[in-house]
Amino acid sequence: MIIDSHCHLNMKEFEQDVEIVVQNAIASGISHMQTICTKLEDIDGIITIIERFPNVFGSVGIHPHEADASPKHDDLVEQLIQLSSHPKIIGIGETGLDYYYEHSNRENQKTAFLAHIHASQATQLPVIIHSRSADGDMLEILAREMSRKQFPALLHCFSSSEELAMRAVDLGLFISIAGIITFKNAEQLRDTVAKLPFDRLLVETDSPYLAPIPMRGKRNEPAFTRYVVEKIAEIKNLTPHEVAKQTTQNFLKLFSKAII
């Protein structure tokens, strides 16, 4: 049993065949999926999907690319708490910092990120974090907010520095690995994963993006999570079954609201 902890089934790439995509995942041993919110206006579509498919959970949040359009801090915290009361909304995000593309102002990204953390501190639902080219500010915010009040959190689709990964784990975070780990130029990431504690790893696709080898060039989908599992097994000298079992346990420990 494998769980795809992060996909985007509500996106246009899946609108014509989402049922087939879910069936493909089940046929490939992917028992459950979490479809992730990037804009509050998408939440109705996400709820439609998670109510349609028993094995799909959801999240609520605003991607850092969308932070310029985010509600004010207090309003956003209130909305996140309210929307996360749905029984199948199990996470807060995705949120975080992206200084690589900078589609949104950095200060607006920080403000929105903090609102998600504060909603997590109130609900104890995990924050699903996107972090790119922002290690310093990311670590500063995480350390400060963890010292203020503990909250569960996940660095998703990890591709940053080993230092960020290890310090995040020290703060209590989990790390989710996507298809990037299979890419030819991802040797640094593979070295980091080799060192990460096994009980802090999750797997994901981030589909429809970042299809793993051998599916590069195709639309990514949850069925391809197994290639991530197989690569982690290779790196850690384990069987795919062992990786599937442990990452599923890790998912259920972090996303404790998920009932499977």
C-alpha positions in Angstrom: 0.0 0.0 0.0 1.4 3.4 -1.1 0.0 6.8 -0.4 0.6 9.7 -2.8 0.8 12.5 -0.3 0.6 15.4 -2.8 -1.1 15.6 -6.2 -3.4 18.1 -7.9 -6.4 16.2 -9.2 -8.5 19.3 -9.6 -6.2 20.8 -12.2 -7.2 21.1 -15.9 -4.8 18.3 -16.9 -7.2 15.8 -15.2 -10.6 17.3 -15.9 -11.4 14.9 -18.7 -10.3 11.6 -17.0 -9.9 12.0 -13.3 -11.9 8.8 -12.6 -9.5 6.8 -14.9 -6.5 8.5 -13.2 -7.8 7.3 -9.7 -8.5 3.8 -11.1 -4.9 3.7 -12.6 -3.5 4.7 -9.2 -5.4 1.9 -7.4 -4.3 -0.6 -10.1 -0.7 0.4 -9.4 -0.9 -0.1 -5.7 -1.6 3.5 -4.7 -4.3 3.1 -2.1 -4.9 6.7 -1.2 -4.1 10.2 -2.5 -4.2 13.8 -1.1 -5.2 16.4 -3.7 -3.7 19.7 -2.7 -5.2 23.2 -2.8 -3.3 26.2 -4.2 -6.0 28.8 -4.3 -9.0 29.3 -2.0 -11.3 29.6 -5.0 -10.4 26.0 -5.9 -11.7 24.5 -2.7 -15.2 23.7 -4.0 -13.6 21.7 -6.8 -11.4 19.9 -4.4 -14.3 19.1 -2.1 -16.2 17.7 -5.0 -13.3 15.3 -5.8 -12.8 14.2 -2.2 -16.5 13.5 -1.7 -16.6 11.6 -5.0 -13.7 9.3 -4.3 -13.4 7.5 -0.9 -9.6 7.1 -1.2 -8.8 10.8 -1.9 -8.2 13.4 0.8 -7.7 17.1 0.4 -6.1 20.2 1.8 -6.9 23.9 1.9 -4.4 26.7 1.3 -2.7 29.3 -0.9 0.4 28.6 -2.9 3.2 31.2 -2.5 2.8 32.1 -6.2 -0.8 33.3 -5.3 0.2 35.2 -2.1 -0.3 38.7 -3.6 -4.0 37.9 -3.8 -4.2 36.5 -0.3 -6.7 37.8 2.2 -5.4 39.7 5.2 -3.7 37.6 7.9 -6.5 37.3 10.4 -9.1 36.7 7.7 -7.0 34.0 6.1 -6.4 32.2 9.4 -10.2 32.2 10.0 -11.0 31.0 6.5 -8.4 28.2 6.7 -9.7 27.0 10.1 -13.3 27.1 8.9 -12.6 25.3 5.6 -10.4 22.7 7.2 -13.3 21.5 9.3 -14.5 19.3 6.4 -13.9 15.7 7.5 -11.7 14.9 4.5 -9.6 18.1 4.5 -6.6 16.8 6.4 -3.9 19.4 5.8 -3.2 23.2 5.6 -1.5 24.3 2.3 0.3 24.2 0.1 1.9 27.3 1.4 5.5 28.5 1.9 8.1 30.6 0.2 9.3 30.6 -3.5 12.1 33.1 -4.1 13.1 31.3 -7.4 10.1 32.5 -9.5 8.9 35.3 -7.1 5.5 35.4 -8.7 4.4 37.1 -5.5 6.1 39.7 -3.3 8.4 38.2 -0.6 6.7 40.0 2.3 3.3 38.9 1.1 4.6 35.3 0.9 5.8 35.5 4.4 2.5 36.9 5.7 0.5 34.2 4.0 2.8 31.5 5.2 2.5 32.7 8.8 -1.3 32.7 8.5 -1.2 29.0 7.4 1.2 28.2 10.3 -1.2 29.9 12.8 -4.1 28.0 11.4 -2.1 24.8 11.9 -1.2 25.8 15.4 -4.9 26.2 16.1 -6.1 23.0 14.4 -3.0 20.8 14.7 -3.5 19.9 11.0 -0.2 19.6 9.2 1.2 22.6 7.2 2.2 21.4 3.7 5.2 23.6 2.8 6.6 24.6 -0.6 10.1 25.9 -0.2 12.3 27.0 -3.2 15.5 29.2 -3.0 14.4 30.5 0.4 16.2 28.3 2.9 17.3 31.1 5.3 13.9 32.7 5.7 12.2 29.3 5.8 14.4 28.0 8.7 14.1 31.3 10.6 10.2 31.2 10.4 10.0 27.6 11.2 12.3 27.8 14.2 10.6 30.9 15.6 7.0 29.6 15.2 7.9 26.2 16.6 9.3 27.9 19.7 6.1 29.8 20.0 3.8 26.8 19.6 4.4 23.4 18.1 2.7 22.4 14.9 2.9 19.4 12.5 4.5 20.2 9.2 5.8 18.7 5.9 8.3 20.0 3.4 6.8 18.7 0.2 8.5 17.8 -3.1 11.9 18.3 -1.4 14.8 19.5 -3.6 16.6 22.0 -1.4 19.8 21.7 0.6 20.8 18.9 3.0 21.1 21.6 5.7 17.4 22.6 5.3 16.3 18.9 5.4 18.3 18.0 8.5 17.4 21.2 10.4 13.7 20.7 9.5 13.8 17.2 10.8 15.4 18.4 14.0 12.4 20.8 14.3 10.0 17.8 14.0 9.1 18.1 10.3 8.6 15.3 7.8 10.0 15.4 4.3 8.2 14.3 1.1 10.0 13.0 -1.9 8.7 13.3 -5.5 9.8 12.1 -8.9 12.8 14.5 -8.9 14.7 11.9 -7.0 14.8 9.8 -10.2 16.3 12.6 -12.4 19.8 12.2 -13.7 21.0 15.5 -12.2 19.5 14.8 -8.7 22.6 13.2 -7.1 22.6 15.8 -4.3 19.0 15.0 -3.4 19.7 11.3 -3.5 22.6 11.8 -1.1 20.3 13.8 1.2 17.6 11.1 1.2 20.2 8.4 2.0 20.9 10.4 5.3 17.3 11.3 6.2 15.6 9.2 9.0 13.3 6.6 7.4 10.5 7.4 9.8 10.3 11.0 8.5 9.9 10.3 4.8 6.7 10.5 2.7 6.3 10.0 -1.1 4.4 12.0 -3.6 4.0 12.8 -7.3 3.1 16.5 -7.3 1.2 15.5 -10.4 0.5 16.6 -13.1 4.0 17.9 -12.9 7.5 16.3 -12.6 6.8 12.8 -14.0 9.6 10.5 -12.8 11.9 8.4 -14.9 10.8 6.3 -16.9 7.7 8.5 -17.5 9.5 11.8 -18.2 7.7 13.8 -20.9 4.3 12.4 -20.0 1.6 13.8 -17.7 2.4 12.8 -14.2 -0.3 11.0 -12.2 -0.6 9.3 -8.8 0.0 5.8 -10.3 3.7 6.9 -10.8 4.3 7.2 -7.1 5.6 3.6 -7.2 8.7 4.8 -9.1 9.5 7.2 -6.2 9.1 4.3 -3.8 11.4 2.1 -5.9 14.1 4.7 -6.1 14.1 5.3 -2.3 14.3 1.6 -1.8 17.4 1.5 -4.1 19.0 4.4 -2.2 18.4 3.0 1.2 19.0 -0.7 0.3 15.5 -1.7 1.2 12.7 -3.4 -0.6 9.9 -1.4 -2.2 7.5 -3.1 0.1 9.5 -1.8 3.1 9.5 1.7 1.8 5.8 1.6 0.9 4.9 0.3 4.4 7.0 2.8 6.3 6.0 5.9 4.2 2.4 4.9 4.6 2.8 4.7 8.4 4.6 8.1 8.3 1.7 9.6 6.3 -0.8 8.4 8.8 1.2 9.6 11.7 1.5 13.1 10.3 -1.9 13.3 8.7 -3.7 11.8 11.7 -7.1 13.1 10.6 -7.0 10.7 7.6 -9.1 7.6 8.2 -8.3 4.6 6.0 
